[in-house]
Amino acid sequence: MPDRILVVDDEEPIREIIDSMLTAAGYACKQAGSGMEALAVLTSGEEFELMLSDLMMADLDGIGLLERTKEKYPDMPVVMVTAVHDISVALAAIRNGAYDYLLKPFEREQLLNTVSRALENRRLKVENRKYQTDLESLVKERTKQWQAANRELIGSYDITLQALGDALDLKDRETEGHSRRVTAFTMAIARAMGLPGEQVATIARGAFLHDIGKMAIPDKILNKPGKLDAEETAIMREHCFKGYQIVKKIPFLKEACDIVYSHQEHYDGSGYPRGLKGTEIPLGARIFSVADTLDAIISDRPYRLARTFAEARKEIQEWSGRQFDPEVVEVFQQMPDEIFSELRRAISAQTDPLAYSAGRD
């Protein structure tokens, strides 16, 4: 199908000459005797690959026509046809969006070369826009595929975490189910503090694996029914660093490993293994510390029965500023007991320890 060209000039003989030259070269032309007539043709729905317009016309001149068409028909180049004394106006038209200009009188070859260049420029612009659109669609589709693959990968990571946690439960009977509960409690407090979902997920992984280093502790110490002596206590305390060494080797747990390393630090610097103080302790570990103590107090232990939420809140408040970060304690104290009771029931019914994380983020 030949390219369609709209020829606009208020002098019919000139229109006819241009039309004749272009038609002979294989183009399809339509004429308009004024700027207003050209606008009417364009707004009627007819499409043109190029518009040749005289610069000086009554009613609506070439500049006015250009201004009204360049935004609505951005793919249609406009070539101005003008007399020599209008050259400065023609150049201004180019600065305003016209593709080129022709000086009257012009030769047939000048006309055809200018038209050919303008149409080639249009073709390249249209192809480039199509390429960009196709590229954006491709990127969007690839992004969806990547996101799906990433979700699947994260799911496989969490399965790996579950396996590690289950292995620890088998080794340390006293803490069975503890990792699941303390993870949910830690996440609830982190959310109440307004932390973003991605950070909450990282903290959750660190909380779930906090005791993973106990897998390197001898069973005779880990499961000793009585009180540990000084040497045994020193060995038991190594589980923070040993856990850190295990977790830091796993790339997707790089950020969570600091929580594993720091979960026994105290806000006043009296904890271990490094004696970190205040904000030197990662925020996730400071949140975990409150959640861990809550779960320990309200859960049954071989040497005592579970105590009440009220008793847990009282003890945590008493140790605020010493063992616990006061800001974390303040947020925790504002959270109703029902949140933690509901989480305990939900976690006990789940096989996936991070299912709460996936369901809420």
Beta strands, then each sheet from edge to edge (+ up, - down):
strand 1: 4-8
strand 2: 28-32
strand 3: 50-54
strand 4: 78-82
strand 5: 100-103
sheet 1: 2+ 1+ 3+ 4+ 5+
end
